[in-house]
Amino acid sequence: MSSIKKILIVATIITLLVGLTNVSAAASDVTLKPSSQTIAPGETFTVEIFVSPDVDIAGIQFDLLFDSSQFQVSDVSEGSLFKQSGMDTFFVSGSVNSGLLNDAYGCILGASDVATPATFAIITLTATEQANGRSELVLKDVIISDPEGNSVDLELTNTVISVLIFDINQDNVVDFGDYGLVEQHFDETTSYPYPLWDVNQDNIVNVLDMMLVLSHMD
């Protein structure tokens, strides 16, 4: 076999392998947004399930794991993802039990599909009054369907919620008294269990802790 033919064969094989790699890497992204949040005990916040389809899709189901000692789910509502089709949609908000939002799902009612990234669901949660520290919200048992009822490859991205205490002196109001306590301990190093003046629990008291208190003043 001539050297030219060998080169052509090798080049063809490489091209095919690259093509197969690209195909296998393709997947629809399901992301909890924002990727992180900082909240206070008792605060209500929302998390969106944002879907970036790689192919045409028409149905989704998901579960969500969370720490029930840290958070309570109060509402699950439909986003705009499937409404983009112009067709009627069907949405079930699921049920909540012991740290699991279970069997939430939705689909397009009719022969249609979508491929434009958008929010599928909006989840409203409230941090408990005892909540503190970092906790992950985790997507589980996610299935995406194309219009023909075939499952779609997907990749999941979860989110981390940081529950921090901004009322440093525990007088039920966040004000300059709390800021002053952080300032008194400026540049101190800390360790677990973290003192309240290390607001973000990063082992040092600095301007980041000051800004967190300032941004949550009543």
Backbone as CSV, one residue per row, in Angstrom:
resi,resn,N_x,N_y,N_z,CA_x,CA_y,CA_z,C_x,C_y,C_z
1,MET,0.847,-1.190,0.000,0.000,0.000,0.000,0.890,1.251,0.000
2,SER,0.563,2.195,-0.863,1.398,3.390,-0.973,1.257,4.255,0.269
3,SER,2.267,5.072,0.488,2.251,5.951,1.664,1.116,6.961,1.584
4,ILE,0.765,7.393,0.369,-0.326,8.358,0.211,-1.645,7.745,0.651
5,LYS,-1.877,6.473,0.251,-3.112,5.790,0.645,-3.171,5.623,2.158
6,LYS,-2.029,5.283,2.771,-1.995,5.126,4.224,-2.361,6.431,4.922
7,ILE,-1.819,7.521,4.408,-2.111,8.828,4.999,-3.595,9.156,4.881
8,LEU,-4.181,8.854,3.706,-5.599,9.126,3.492,-6.473,8.291,4.421
9,ILE,-6.088,7.028,4.610,-6.864,6.143,5.492,-6.808,6.648,6.934
10,VAL,-5.600,7.001,7.378,-5.442,7.516,8.740,-6.251,8.795,8.931
11,ALA,-6.198,9.681,7.946,-6.940,10.938,8.030,-8.440,10.688,8.099
12,THR,-8.917,9.712,7.321,-10.346,9.372,7.334,-10.767,8.830,8.692
13,ILE,-9.938,7.944,9.271,-10.250,7.370,10.582,-10.307,8.460,11.650
14,ILE,-9.342,9.376,11.613,-9.317,10.469,12.587,-10.568,11.327,12.465
15,THR,-10.970,11.620,11.216,-12.166,12.423,10.987,-13.405,11.747,11.550
16,LEU,-13.513,10.430,11.332,-14.657,9.675,11.847,-14.676,9.668,13.369
17,LEU,-13.499,9.482,13.976,-13.425,9.459,15.436,-13.809,10.804,16.032
18,VAL,-13.348,11.881,15.414,-13.705,13.214,15.882,-15.203,13.428,15.777
19,GLY,-15.783,12.969,14.673,-17.223,13.098,14.485,-17.997,12.335,15.525
20,LEU,-17.567,11.109,15.820,-18.241,10.306,16.836,-18.119,10.935,18.211
21,THR,-16.952,11.511,18.497,-16.748,12.178,19.783,-17.693,13.347,19.944
22,ASN,-17.862,14.124,18.877,-18.751,15.269,18.939,-20.193,14.846,19.145
23,VAL,-20.601,13.756,18.501,-21.966,13.278,18.647,-22.217,12.809,20.070
24,SER,-21.268,12.036,20.622,-21.458,11.489,21.962,-21.439,12.579,23.026
25,ALA,-20.745,13.697,22.732,-20.641,14.767,23.717,-21.885,15.646,23.750
26,ALA,-22.719,15.555,22.697,-23.904,16.392,22.619,-24.909,15.982,23.689
27,ALA,-25.465,16.969,24.379,-26.459,16.683,25.413,-27.223,17.960,25.723
28,SER,-28.446,17.793,26.203,-29.240,18.928,26.659,-28.853,19.249,28.101
29,ASP,-28.654,20.524,28.392,-28.235,20.953,29.726,-29.449,21.310,30.584
30,VAL,-29.471,20.783,31.794,-30.503,21.125,32.774,-29.784,21.728,33.978
31,THR,-30.027,23.000,34.227,-29.235,23.751,35.198,-30.124,24.411,36.239
32,LEU,-29.737,24.291,37.501,-30.387,25.052,38.559,-29.745,26.434,38.610
33,LYS,-30.566,27.482,38.449,-30.067,28.856,38.433,-30.715,29.665,39.543
34,PRO,-29.945,30.587,40.132,-28.521,30.820,39.918,-27.669,29.687,40.469
35,SER,-26.400,29.674,40.071,-25.506,28.591,40.487,-25.222,28.626,41.987
36,SER,-25.406,29.786,42.605,-25.253,29.911,44.057,-26.043,31.125,44.529
37,GLN,-26.474,31.078,45.787,-27.186,32.199,46.398,-26.768,32.311,47.859
38,THR,-26.790,33.540,48.361,-26.549,33.790,49.776,-27.804,34.403,50.372
39,ILE,-28.363,33.751,51.384,-29.605,34.210,51.990,-29.478,34.189,53.513
40,ALA,-30.505,34.695,54.172,-30.545,34.715,55.635,-31.570,33.700,56.141
41,PRO,-31.465,33.248,57.390,-32.493,32.371,57.958,-33.876,33.017,57.847
42,GLY,-34.877,32.221,57.457,-36.233,32.731,57.300,-36.508,33.402,55.972
43,GLU,-35.493,33.578,55.146,-35.661,34.280,53.873,-36.246,33.356,52.806
44,THR,-37.123,33.914,51.965,-37.707,33.182,50.840,-36.917,33.494,49.574
45,PHE,-36.685,32.480,48.764,-35.903,32.658,47.541,-36.421,31.703,46.470
46,THR,-35.987,31.908,45.245,-36.417,31.052,44.139,-35.218,30.452,43.420
47,VAL,-35.448,29.288,42.851,-34.468,28.600,42.014,-35.173,28.203,40.720
48,GLU,-34.533,28.439,39.598,-35.112,28.087,38.305,-34.446,26.840,37.741
49,ILE,-35.255,25.989,37.123,-34.717,24.863,36.359,-34.658,25.316,34.912
50,PHE,-33.446,25.615,34.460,-33.227,26.176,33.125,-32.745,25.072,32.190
51,VAL,-33.402,24.956,31.055,-33.105,23.877,30.113,-32.587,24.460,28.805
52,SER,-31.439,23.948,28.360,-30.866,24.311,27.059,-30.886,23.064,26.186
53,PRO,-31.936,22.895,25.369,-32.060,21.660,24.580,-31.002,21.562,23.492
54,ASP,-30.523,20.347,23.297,-29.617,20.078,22.183,-30.394,19.579,20.973
55,VAL,-31.609,19.091,21.217,-32.506,18.613,20.161,-33.910,19.115,20.487
56,ASP,-34.852,18.862,19.594,-36.244,19.217,19.861,-36.781,18.377,21.021
57,ILE,-37.448,19.025,21.972,-37.978,18.307,23.136,-39.445,18.670,23.348
58,ALA,-40.153,17.814,24.119,-41.582,18.050,24.328,-42.059,17.668,25.725
59,GLY,-41.188,17.100,26.562,-41.603,16.701,27.904,-40.423,16.571,28.850
60,ILE,-40.652,16.854,30.134,-39.590,16.758,31.154,-40.205,16.298,32.474
61,GLN,-39.449,15.498,33.216,-39.798,15.219,34.607,-38.543,15.341,35.462
62,PHE,-38.735,15.648,36.767,-37.574,15.778,37.648,-37.987,15.587,39.100
63,ASP,-37.002,15.240,39.925,-37.095,15.287,41.382,-36.036,16.274,41.870
64,LEU,-36.214,16.788,43.069,-35.229,17.693,43.658,-34.988,17.299,45.108
65,LEU,-33.721,17.039,45.424,-33.330,16.724,46.797,-32.891,18.001,47.519
66,PHE,-33.315,18.161,48.771,-32.898,19.309,49.574,-32.893,18.907,51.044
67,ASP,-32.187,19.678,51.842,-32.098,19.428,53.277,-33.316,20.059,53.956
68,SER,-34.230,19.229,54.444,-35.470,19.749,55.025,-35.242,20.458,56.364
69,SER,-34.084,20.280,56.972,-33.775,21.040,58.186,-33.331,22.463,57.842
70,GLN,-32.982,22.668,56.572,-32.528,23.980,56.111,-33.599,24.736,55.329
71,PHE,-34.397,23.996,54.531,-35.329,24.644,53.604,-36.690,23.957,53.595
72,GLN,-37.698,24.739,53.201,-39.027,24.222,52.925,-39.447,24.695,51.542
73,VAL,-40.017,23.796,50.745,-40.530,24.158,49.423,-41.967,24.636,49.584
74,SER,-42.257,25.844,49.090,-43.608,26.398,49.231,-44.375,26.447,47.920
75,ASP,-43.668,26.418,46.788,-44.380,26.517,45.510,-43.497,26.014,44.376
76,VAL,-44.135,25.392,43.393,-43.461,24.976,42.158,-44.360,25.393,41.005
77,SER,-43.873,26.254,40.140,-44.689,26.761,39.038,-43.996,26.535,37.699
78,GLU,-44.800,26.540,36.647,-44.278,26.296,35.304,-43.598,27.534,34.749
79,GLY,-42.474,27.321,34.069,-41.792,28.391,33.364,-42.280,28.508,31.933
80,SER,-41.491,29.146,31.098,-41.916,29.456,29.727,-41.436,28.460,28.683
81,LEU,-40.655,27.437,29.094,-40.009,26.551,28.124,-40.986,25.988,27.105
82,PHE,-41.999,25.269,27.563,-42.916,24.611,26.632,-43.991,25.552,26.101
83,LYS,-44.224,26.667,26.785,-45.199,27.641,26.297,-44.730,28.310,25.011
84,GLN,-43.420,28.231,24.747,-42.884,28.787,23.503,-43.487,28.131,22.273
85,SER,-44.001,26.913,22.435,-44.546,26.167,21.294,-45.833,26.778,20.763
86,GLY,-46.501,27.599,21.584,-47.789,28.143,21.185,-48.945,27.199,21.445
87,MET,-48.642,25.996,21.916,-49.660,24.996,22.231,-49.987,25.044,23.725
88,ASP,-51.103,24.397,24.092,-51.395,24.228,25.510,-50.344,23.319,26.141
89,THR,-50.098,23.522,27.429,-49.131,22.686,28.145,-49.791,22.070,29.372
90,PHE,-49.163,21.009,29.873,-49.641,20.330,31.082,-48.495,20.314,32.075
91,PHE,-48.766,20.736,33.324,-47.702,20.827,34.315,-48.202,20.314,35.658
92,VAL,-47.406,19.442,36.277,-47.700,18.912,37.607,-46.561,19.316,38.533
93,SER,-46.888,19.964,39.646,-45.861,20.523,40.532,-45.220,19.499,41.453
94,GLY,-45.714,18.258,41.451,-45.122,17.211,42.265,-45.565,17.290,43.720
95,SER,-44.960,16.471,44.548,-45.279,16.438,45.979,-43.988,16.549,46.779
96,VAL,-44.098,17.067,48.001,-42.926,17.280,48.851,-43.027,16.390,50.081
97,ASN,-41.948,15.655,50.352,-41.932,14.780,51.520,-40.494,14.525,51.964
98,SER,-40.178,14.909,53.187,-38.881,14.585,53.808,-37.682,14.946,52.931
99,GLY,-37.628,16.190,52.496,-36.469,16.644,51.741,-36.440,16.228,50.294
100,LEU,-37.582,15.826,49.743,-37.643,15.421,48.337,-38.865,16.036,47.673
101,LEU,-38.623,16.830,46.631,-39.686,17.257,45.726,-39.773,16.183,44.654
102,ASN,-40.889,15.465,44.629,-40.975,14.228,43.861,-41.976,14.336,42.707
103,ASP,-41.578,13.790,41.561,-42.470,13.609,40.408,-43.108,14.901,39.912
104,ALA,-42.302,15.923,39.709,-42.767,17.118,39.009,-42.519,16.903,37.519
105,TYR,-43.495,17.260,36.695,-43.314,17.028,35.261,-44.207,17.946,34.444
106,GLY,-43.900,18.035,33.160,-44.689,18.854,32.256,-44.434,18.463,30.819
107,CYS,-45.366,18.838,29.940,-45.225,18.491,28.526,-46.078,19.421,27.675
108,ILE,-45.860,19.339,26.375,-46.666,20.057,25.398,-47.858,19.182,25.033
109,LEU,-49.055,19.756,25.035,-50.257,19.015,24.648,-50.489,19.201,23.155
110,GLY,-49.975,18.279,22.380,-50.126,18.372,20.935,-48.835,18.055,20.221
111,ALA,-48.926,17.991,18.907,-47.771,17.641,18.079,-46.902,18.874,17.863
112,SER,-46.037,19.133,18.836,-45.149,20.289,18.742,-43.915,20.028,19.586
113,ASP,-42.951,20.923,19.505,-41.713,20.778,20.265,-41.043,22.131,20.398
114,VAL,-39.999,22.176,21.215,-39.211,23.396,21.379,-37.734,23.036,21.389
115,ALA,-36.904,24.002,21.045,-35.455,23.800,21.083,-34.725,25.042,21.585
116,THR,-35.478,26.070,21.964,-34.887,27.312,22.451,-34.733,27.264,23.970
117,PRO,-33.557,27.573,24.501,-33.344,27.536,25.957,-34.320,28.435,26.713
118,ALA,-34.837,27.927,27.821,-35.760,28.701,28.656,-35.942,27.983,29.991
119,THR,-36.670,28.624,30.888,-36.937,28.057,32.211,-38.106,27.080,32.153
120,PHE,-37.893,25.867,32.668,-38.965,24.875,32.713,-39.819,25.029,33.971
121,ALA,-39.184,25.251,35.114,-39.930,25.355,36.370,-39.258,26.346,37.307
122,ILE,-40.068,26.960,38.152,-39.586,27.902,39.159,-39.983,27.362,40.528
123,ILE,-38.991,27.145,41.377,-39.226,26.565,42.699,-39.006,27.645,43.759
124,THR,-40.007,27.845,44.600,-39.909,28.813,45.689,-39.659,28.071,46.996
125,LEU,-38.613,28.480,47.699,-38.243,27.852,48.970,-38.076,28.921,50.040
126,THR,-38.142,28.491,51.287,-37.885,29.373,52.419,-36.892,28.694,53.354
127,ALA,-35.870,29.431,53.745,-34.910,28.897,54.714,-35.558,28.861,56.096
128,THR,-35.323,27.798,56.838,-35.848,27.714,58.199,-35.134,28.726,59.094
129,GLU,-35.735,29.047,60.219,-35.118,29.999,61.147,-33.833,29.440,61.745
130,GLN,-33.692,28.117,61.739,-32.494,27.477,62.290,-31.425,27.220,61.230
131,ALA,-31.716,27.541,59.982,-30.790,27.238,58.886,-29.482,28.005,59.039
132,ASN,-28.390,27.339,58.661,-27.074,27.977,58.715,-26.094,27.137,57.911
133,GLY,-25.198,27.803,57.185,-24.185,27.088,56.423,-24.581,26.849,54.976
134,ARG,-23.787,26.023,54.303,-23.983,25.753,52.881,-24.720,24.439,52.674
135,SER,-25.608,24.436,51.691,-26.384,23.239,51.393,-26.657,23.191,49.896
136,GLU,-26.578,21.997,49.313,-26.771,21.838,47.874,-28.195,21.396,47.564
137,LEU,-28.771,21.990,46.539,-30.020,21.503,45.958,-29.637,20.618,44.783
138,VAL,-30.179,19.400,44.735,-29.696,18.395,43.789,-30.831,17.878,42.913
139,LEU,-30.669,18.008,41.612,-31.611,17.421,40.659,-31.426,15.912,40.620
140,LYS,-32.534,15.179,40.527,-32.489,13.723,40.578,-33.557,13.149,39.639
141,ASP,-33.242,12.008,39.034,-34.196,11.290,38.175,-34.807,12.198,37.111
142,VAL,-33.958,12.984,36.465,-34.420,13.880,35.407,-34.534,13.105,34.093
143,ILE,-35.658,13.265,33.425,-35.870,12.654,32.110,-36.386,13.732,31.171
144,ILE,-35.783,13.816,29.987,-36.272,14.702,28.932,-36.708,13.839,27.759
145,SER,-37.867,14.163,27.201,-38.401,13.396,26.074,-38.447,14.248,24.814
146,ASP,-38.147,13.623,23.683,-38.368,14.283,22.404,-39.841,14.100,22.018
147,PRO,-40.306,14.672,20.896,-41.729,14.570,20.543,-42.209,13.145,20.274
148,GLU,-41.278,12.222,19.999,-41.648,10.837,19.711,-41.580,9.935,20.937
149,GLY,-41.324,10.496,22.111,-41.272,9.691,23.322,-39.946,9.010,23.561
150,ASN,-38.882,9.513,22.948,-37.537,8.981,23.173,-36.806,9.850,24.194
151,SER,-36.077,9.210,25.094,-35.312,9.974,26.075,-34.137,10.671,25.407
152,VAL,-33.774,11.812,25.956,-32.728,12.665,25.397,-31.539,12.672,26.352
153,ASP,-30.317,12.597,25.809,-29.121,12.708,26.646,-29.095,14.075,27.331
154,LEU,-28.656,14.096,28.575,-28.663,15.362,29.301,-27.508,15.444,30.283
155,GLU,-27.205,16.664,30.682,-26.203,16.939,31.705,-26.827,17.843,32.760
156,LEU,-26.549,17.556,34.026,-27.162,18.275,35.134,-26.156,19.175,35.844
157,THR,-26.618,20.341,36.263,-25.814,21.246,37.082,-26.657,21.697,38.267
158,ASN,-26.180,21.429,39.470,-26.928,21.752,40.678,-26.534,23.127,41.221
159,THR,-27.077,23.495,42.364,-26.796,24.809,42.933,-26.521,24.699,44.428
160,VAL,-25.758,25.650,44.947,-25.420,25.692,46.369,-26.049,26.936,46.996
161,ILE,-26.757,26.728,48.094,-27.368,27.830,48.830,-26.604,28.027,50.139
162,SER,-26.155,29.237,50.374,-25.458,29.567,51.621,-26.396,30.366,52.517
163,VAL,-26.713,29.798,53.673,-27.547,30.498,54.652,-26.615,31.107,55.691
164,LEU,-26.541,32.421,55.688,-25.614,33.127,56.565,-26.378,34.025,57.530
165,ILE,-25.802,34.234,58.690,-26.424,35.073,59.712,-25.813,36.467,59.643
166,PHE,-26.662,37.471,59.377,-26.193,38.852,59.255,-26.486,39.662,60.520
167,ASP,-27.392,39.158,61.347,-27.708,39.815,62.621,-26.689,39.339,63.655
168,ILE,-25.513,39.922,63.611,-24.378,39.437,64.394,-24.641,39.514,65.895
169,ASN,-25.278,40.596,66.351,-25.524,40.741,67.789,-26.876,40.175,68.223
170,GLN,-27.578,39.525,67.291,-28.813,38.791,67.603,-29.876,39.661,68.282
171,ASP,-30.040,40.909,67.775,-31.063,41.791,68.347,-32.259,41.950,67.410
172,ASN,-32.354,41.053,66.435,-33.485,40.994,65.495,-33.513,42.127,64.479
173,VAL,-32.408,42.810,64.317,-32.309,43.817,63.273,-30.861,43.861,62.784
174,VAL,-30.692,44.000,61.475,-29.350,44.121,60.903,-29.060,45.605,60.716
175,ASP,-28.080,46.109,61.449,-27.780,47.537,61.397,-26.283,47.759,61.630
176,PHE,-25.910,49.007,61.918,-24.489,49.320,62.083,-23.897,48.706,63.347
177,GLY,-24.746,48.289,64.284,-24.231,47.557,65.431,-23.600,46.240,65.004
178,ASP,-24.219,45.579,64.044,-23.667,44.327,63.517,-22.408,44.600,62.699
179,TYR,-22.459,45.663,61.909,-21.281,46.054,61.128,-20.100,46.337,62.052
180,GLY,-20.383,47.011,63.183,-19.318,47.342,64.120,-18.646,46.112,64.708
181,LEU,-19.426,45.054,64.961,-18.843,43.820,65.496,-17.907,43.167,64.484
182,VAL,-18.302,43.200,63.218,-17.417,42.659,62.183,-16.141,43.484,62.119
183,GLU,-16.293,44.805,62.194,-15.129,45.694,62.121,-14.174,45.450,63.288
184,GLN,-14.713,45.175,64.470,-13.871,44.925,65.645,-12.975,43.702,65.463
185,HIS,-13.438,42.747,64.689,-12.692,41.494,64.512,-12.012,41.423,63.143
186,PHE,-11.888,42.582,62.492,-11.310,42.622,61.146,-9.926,41.970,61.118
187,ASP,-9.712,41.141,60.114,-8.441,40.459,59.836,-8.157,39.298,60.792
188,GLU,-9.128,38.936,61.622,-8.952,37.759,62.467,-9.149,36.487,61.646
189,THR,-8.360,35.469,61.935,-8.586,34.157,61.331,-9.526,33.361,62.231
190,THR,-10.337,32.510,61.615,-11.344,31.753,62.357,-11.305,30.288,61.942
191,SER,-12.041,29.474,62.674,-12.180,28.060,62.334,-13.555,27.583,62.805
192,TYR,-13.936,26.413,62.371,-15.236,25.847,62.740,-15.264,25.479,64.225
193,PRO,-16.321,25.761,64.962,-17.553,26.462,64.559,-17.302,27.968,64.424
194,TYR,-17.680,28.521,63.290,-17.309,29.889,62.960,-18.044,30.906,63.840
195,PRO,-17.338,31.923,64.325,-18.017,33.007,65.041,-18.887,33.794,64.061
196,LEU,-19.911,34.445,64.568,-20.864,35.118,63.691,-20.229,36.236,62.877
197,TRP,-19.145,36.841,63.382,-18.534,37.934,62.618,-17.773,37.438,61.386
198,ASP,-17.469,36.150,61.307,-16.980,35.601,60.035,-18.223,35.182,59.251
199,VAL,-18.888,36.162,58.686,-20.235,35.967,58.135,-20.266,34.892,57.056
200,ASN,-19.301,34.937,56.139,-19.307,33.963,55.039,-18.542,32.681,55.355
201,GLN,-18.090,32.554,56.579,-17.473,31.317,57.072,-16.308,30.845,56.184
202,ASP,-15.432,31.802,55.856,-14.287,31.472,55.000,-12.960,31.524,55.752
203,ASN,-13.009,31.476,57.074,-11.824,31.397,57.943,-11.075,32.704,58.136
204,ILE,-11.646,33.803,57.646,-11.022,35.098,57.901,-12.092,36.185,57.872
205,VAL,-11.943,37.172,58.747,-12.879,38.294,58.798,-12.289,39.425,57.964
206,ASN,-13.002,39.823,56.925,-12.470,40.857,56.033,-13.608,41.672,55.425
207,VAL,-13.287,42.419,54.398,-14.260,43.329,53.798,-15.457,42.586,53.208
208,LEU,-15.279,41.318,52.834,-16.404,40.546,52.303,-17.488,40.378,53.362
209,ASP,-17.075,40.133,54.592,-18.042,40.010,55.684,-18.740,41.346,55.944
210,MET,-17.980,42.431,55.892,-18.573,43.755,56.068,-19.646,44.032,55.024
211,MET,-19.333,43.726,53.769,-20.268,44.011,52.688,-21.526,43.153,52.790
212,LEU,-21.385,41.927,53.268,-22.566,41.078,53.443,-23.516,41.679,54.474
213,VAL,-22.969,42.201,55.571,-23.817,42.846,56.576,-24.447,44.115,56.010
214,LEU,-23.651,44.938,55.349,-24.172,46.187,54.784,-25.294,45.934,53.784
215,SER,-25.148,44.886,52.983,-26.141,44.614,51.935,-27.443,44.047,52.489
216,HIS,-27.447,43.655,53.774,-28.662,43.096,54.374,-29.210,43.967,55.510
217,MET,-28.766,45.209,55.574,-29.293,46.102,56.606,-30.765,46.401,56.360
218,ASP,-31.535,46.459,57.445,-32.965,46.769,57.348,-33.160,48.257,57.062
